[in-house]
């Protein structure tokens, strides 16, 4: 019985893939590297972001040498574009369905709590989420998502069989597997469908409204 849905933020709830590509291209330009298409971005994006920049020609030592430039350039450009981003298709429909069926929802993200909460208010969907599990600052090490979720589940007493993790990348799929929860991969975000399939999620969808059907099926078992 699914009682909690854990959503990734970027590329899952917020439709910001184009904003990310444009912001990363500003970074790559400053580093003397070539621009990315959306397709190339989806084929190479990774977490931690060091892997992403390495895949696009930046040596690790240059990443660390230019880390302040990278973060400042990305975030200043990203935030300017993200303020106009909407939610992914089917988001509100799914959130209203979850609320109606008394299924809790939280956000689990590598982004910052403050920024996400601002967007939730702007998009008028803050009422649907019990909590935002994310970074306190833009430079926090991106290694805590699983730990944050584990702590939250421990505090709230949700069982692993009651949890469904929804995200647009392999990271969320892996977190679900390690926790023993079910996973739903959402295509057309930061990762290509091929990479999502390779990560072997329990379910793959192209629109968030499909998640309600998955939950109905799981809750009948």
C-alpha positions in Angstrom: 0.0 0.0 0.0 1.6 3.2 -1.2 1.2 6.0 1.5 4.1 8.3 0.5 5.3 9.6 -2.8 8.8 11.0 -2.9 9.4 13.4 -5.8 12.6 14.7 -7.3 12.4 18.4 -8.0 14.4 19.5 -11.1 13.1 17.9 -14.3 10.4 16.1 -12.3 8.1 18.6 -10.7 9.8 21.7 -12.3 10.1 21.7 -16.0 13.5 23.3 -16.1 15.7 21.1 -18.4 16.0 23.9 -21.0 16.9 26.4 -18.3 19.6 24.0 -17.1 21.0 23.5 -20.6 21.2 27.3 -21.2 22.8 28.0 -17.8 25.3 25.2 -18.3 26.2 26.5 -21.8 27.1 29.8 -20.1 29.4 27.9 -17.8 31.0 25.9 -20.6 31.5 29.0 -22.7 33.4 30.7 -19.9 35.6 27.6 -19.6 36.3 27.6 -23.3 34.2 24.5 -24.0 31.6 23.8 -26.7 27.8 24.3 -26.2 25.4 21.5 -25.5 22.2 20.5 -27.3 19.4 19.2 -25.1 20.1 15.7 -26.5 23.8 15.9 -25.6 22.8 17.3 -22.1 20.5 14.3 -21.5 23.2 11.9 -22.6 25.9 13.4 -20.3 24.3 15.0 -17.3 25.3 13.4 -14.0 25.5 13.8 -10.3 27.8 14.9 -8.7 28.2 17.5 -11.4 32.0 16.9 -11.6 31.1 13.8 -13.7 28.9 15.9 -16.0 31.7 18.5 -16.7 34.3 15.7 -17.1 32.1 14.1 -19.7 32.0 17.4 -21.6 35.8 17.9 -21.7 36.7 19.5 -18.4 39.5 17.9 -16.4 38.8 17.3 -12.7 41.6 19.6 -11.6 40.1 22.5 -13.7 36.7 21.8 -12.2 38.0 22.3 -8.7 40.1 25.3 -9.7 37.1 27.0 -11.2 34.4 25.7 -8.8 33.4 29.2 -7.7 33.1 30.5 -11.3 31.1 27.3 -12.2 28.6 27.6 -9.4 28.2 31.4 -9.6 27.8 31.4 -13.4 25.3 28.5 -13.4 23.1 29.7 -10.5 22.9 33.3 -11.7 21.9 32.3 -15.2 19.7 29.4 -14.0 17.7 31.3 -11.5 16.9 34.0 -14.0 15.5 31.5 -16.4 13.9 29.2 -13.8 11.6 31.9 -12.5 9.5 31.5 -15.6 9.5 27.6 -15.6 6.2 25.8 -15.1 5.5 22.4 -13.7 5.8 19.2 -15.8 2.7 18.0 -17.5 0.2 16.2 -15.2 1.8 17.6 -12.0 -1.2 19.4 -10.5 -3.6 16.6 -11.6 -1.4 14.0 -9.8 -0.9 16.1 -6.7 -4.6 16.8 -6.3 -5.3 13.0 -6.7 -2.7 12.2 -4.0 -4.3 14.7 -1.7 -7.8 13.4 -2.3 -6.6 9.9 -1.6 -4.7 10.9 1.6 -1.3 9.9 0.1 1.5 12.1 1.4 4.1 13.8 -0.9 7.6 15.1 -0.2 10.3 16.6 -2.4 13.9 15.1 -2.3 16.4 17.2 -4.2 20.0 18.3 -4.7 18.7 21.8 -5.0 18.2 24.2 -2.1 15.3 24.2 0.3 14.9 28.0 0.1 14.8 28.0 -3.7 12.4 25.1 -4.0 10.0 26.6 -1.4 10.0 29.9 -3.3 9.0 28.1 -6.5 6.3 26.0 -4.7 4.7 29.2 -3.6 5.0 30.8 -7.0 3.5 27.8 -8.7 0.8 27.6 -6.0 1.5 23.9 -5.2 3.2 24.3 -1.7 0.1 22.9 0.0 0.6 19.5 -1.5 4.0 18.8 0.0 4.6 17.7 3.6 8.3 18.5 3.5 11.2 19.6 1.3 14.3 17.4 1.8 17.2 19.3 0.1 20.4 21.3 0.6 20.8 24.2 2.9 23.1 26.0 0.5 24.1 25.9 -3.2 27.6 24.5 -2.4 26.5 21.7 0.0 28.1 18.3 -1.1 25.6 16.5 -3.2 25.8 13.2 -1.4 22.9 13.3 1.2 19.7 12.5 -0.6 19.5 8.9 0.5 20.4 9.8 4.1 17.8 12.6 4.2 15.1 10.2 3.0 16.2 7.5 5.4 16.0 10.0 8.3 12.6 11.2 7.2 11.2 7.7 7.0 12.6 6.9 10.4 11.0 10.0 11.9 7.6 9.5 10.2 7.5 5.6 10.5 6.7 5.0 6.9 7.6 1.4 5.8 9.7 0.9 2.7 6.7 -1.0 1.1 4.6 2.2 1.5 7.0 4.4 -0.5 7.2 5.3 -4.2 10.1 7.4 -5.5 9.5 9.4 -8.6 12.4 11.1 -10.5 13.9 11.9 -13.9 17.3 10.3 -13.3 19.1 7.1 -12.3 19.9 8.6 -8.9 16.3 8.4 -7.7 16.0 4.8 -9.1 19.1 3.8 -7.2 17.9 5.4 -4.0 14.6 3.5 -4.2 16.4 0.2 -4.8 18.7 0.7 -1.8 15.8 1.6 0.4 13.7 -1.3 -0.9 11.0 1.1 -2.3 9.4 1.1 -5.7 10.6 3.6 -8.4 9.0 5.5 -11.2 11.3 7.1 -13.9 10.0 10.2 -15.7 11.3 10.7 -19.3 12.1 14.0 -21.0 13.9 15.5 -18.0 17.6 15.7 -17.5 18.3 12.1 -18.7 17.7 10.3 -21.9 15.1 7.5 -22.0 17.8 5.1 -22.9 19.8 5.9 -19.7 16.6 5.7 -17.6 15.8 2.2 -19.0 19.4 1.1 -18.3 18.9 2.0 -14.6 15.9 -0.4 -14.5 13.2 1.5 -12.7 10.1 -0.4 -11.7 8.0 1.9 -13.9 8.8 4.4 -16.7 6.3 7.1 -17.6 6.2 10.1 -19.9 3.6 12.1 -18.0 3.2 12.5 -14.2 -0.6 11.8 -14.4 0.4 8.2 -15.2 1.7 7.8 -11.6 -1.9 7.6 -10.2 -2.6 4.6 -12.3 0.6 2.9 -11.0 -0.4 3.6 -7.4 -3.9 2.2 -7.9 -2.3 -0.9 -9.3 0.1 -1.3 -6.5 -2.5 -0.7 -3.8 -4.7 -3.4 -5.2 -2.1 -6.1 -4.6 
